[in-house]
Each structure stands twice: as structure tokens, then as C-alpha cells.
């Protein structure tokens, strides 16, 4: 794997953060990269899911309204165990 090259200002920032967290600079950089990769993977999965949902809607015309979705989410937030609203055309 290639060596990570940082400008001196960023290196200093990483060193200060590492010292404040009582971690090594290596740990800080590894943690940052792991979090970035995980976030980008989730973003990619979200985009794929959204694209599939849009394709499904274009094909079937089935949907729920924003009001229906909001009401369902409010019930979930209140701790109710409710099914998602039925899609309709």
C-alpha cells in the first residue's frame, strides 16, 4: 500500500490531535481512513437503494405520500411497532 503523504500543516494538526487524544498519529490517521471508507460505502449503498426505488416507482407508479410516510415515521419514533404504509398507484 502506498505511503500516506501529508503537508507539514496537516501533519502538525494530526500530531496535536494525537497528543490530545493520547493516541499515536498512526492510530488517528487509520481511524480517519476507516471512518471515511465506511461512510463512502454507506453513501454508495444509499445511492444504489435510491436508484432502485426510483426505477421501481417509474416502472410501477406505486408510492406512498409524504404525509403517509411522516405519519408512519412519527409512530416509529414514538416506539410503536407498525408496518410501513402500503404503496398505492
C-alpha positions as CSV (number, residue, x, y, z in Angstrom):
1,X,0.0,0.0,0.0
2,X,1.3,3.5,-0.8
3,X,2.8,5.7,1.9
4,X,0.5,8.5,3.1
5,X,2.0,11.9,2.3
6,X,0.7,15.0,4.2
7,X,1.7,18.6,4.0
8,X,3.5,19.9,7.1
9,X,0.5,21.8,8.4
10,X,-1.7,18.7,8.3
11,X,1.0,16.6,9.9
12,X,1.2,19.1,12.8
13,X,-2.6,19.1,13.2
14,X,-2.6,15.3,13.3
15,X,0.2,15.2,15.9
16,X,-1.6,17.8,18.1
17,X,-4.8,15.8,17.9
18,X,-3.0,12.5,18.6
19,X,-1.3,14.0,21.7
20,X,-4.6,15.5,22.9
21,X,-6.3,12.1,22.5
22,X,-3.3,10.2,23.9
23,X,-3.2,8.2,20.7
24,X,-0.5,7.8,18.0
25,X,-0.6,9.8,14.8
26,X,-0.8,6.5,13.0
27,X,-4.0,5.5,15.0
28,X,-5.6,8.9,14.3
29,X,-4.9,8.5,10.5
30,X,-6.0,4.9,10.4
31,X,-9.2,5.7,12.3
32,X,-10.0,8.6,9.9
33,X,-9.5,6.5,6.9
34,X,-11.6,3.7,8.2
35,X,-14.4,6.1,9.0
36,X,-14.2,7.7,5.6
37,X,-14.3,4.4,3.8
38,X,-17.2,3.2,5.8
39,X,-19.1,6.5,5.2
40,X,-18.4,6.3,1.5
41,X,-19.5,2.7,1.3
42,X,-22.8,3.6,3.1
43,X,-23.3,6.5,0.7
44,X,-22.8,4.3,-2.3
45,X,-25.3,1.8,-0.8
46,X,-27.8,4.6,-0.2
47,X,-27.4,5.8,-3.8
48,X,-28.0,2.3,-5.2
49,X,-31.0,1.9,-3.0
50,X,-32.4,5.3,-4.0
51,X,-31.8,4.5,-7.7
52,X,-33.5,1.1,-7.4
53,X,-36.5,2.8,-5.6
54,X,-36.8,5.4,-8.4
55,X,-36.6,2.7,-11.1
56,X,-39.3,0.8,-9.2
57,X,-41.5,3.8,-9.0
58,X,-41.0,4.7,-12.7
59,X,-41.9,1.1,-13.6
60,X,-44.9,0.5,-11.2
61,X,-46.1,4.0,-10.2
62,X,-46.6,2.6,-6.7
63,X,-45.7,5.1,-3.9
64,X,-46.7,6.5,-0.5
65,X,-47.3,10.2,0.0
66,X,-45.1,12.3,2.2
67,X,-47.9,12.6,4.7
68,X,-48.2,8.9,4.9
69,X,-44.5,8.4,5.4
70,X,-44.4,11.2,8.0
71,X,-47.2,9.6,10.0
72,X,-45.6,6.2,9.8
73,X,-42.2,7.6,10.9
74,X,-43.8,9.5,13.8
75,X,-45.3,6.3,15.1
76,X,-42.0,4.5,14.9
77,X,-40.3,7.4,16.7
78,X,-43.0,7.1,19.4
79,X,-42.0,3.5,19.9
80,X,-44.9,1.9,18.1
81,X,-44.2,-1.3,16.2
82,X,-46.1,-0.5,13.0
83,X,-45.8,-1.7,9.4
84,X,-44.8,0.6,6.6
85,X,-47.8,2.1,4.8
86,X,-49.0,0.2,1.7
87,X,-47.8,1.6,-1.6
88,X,-50.5,2.7,-4.0
89,X,-50.8,4.0,-7.6
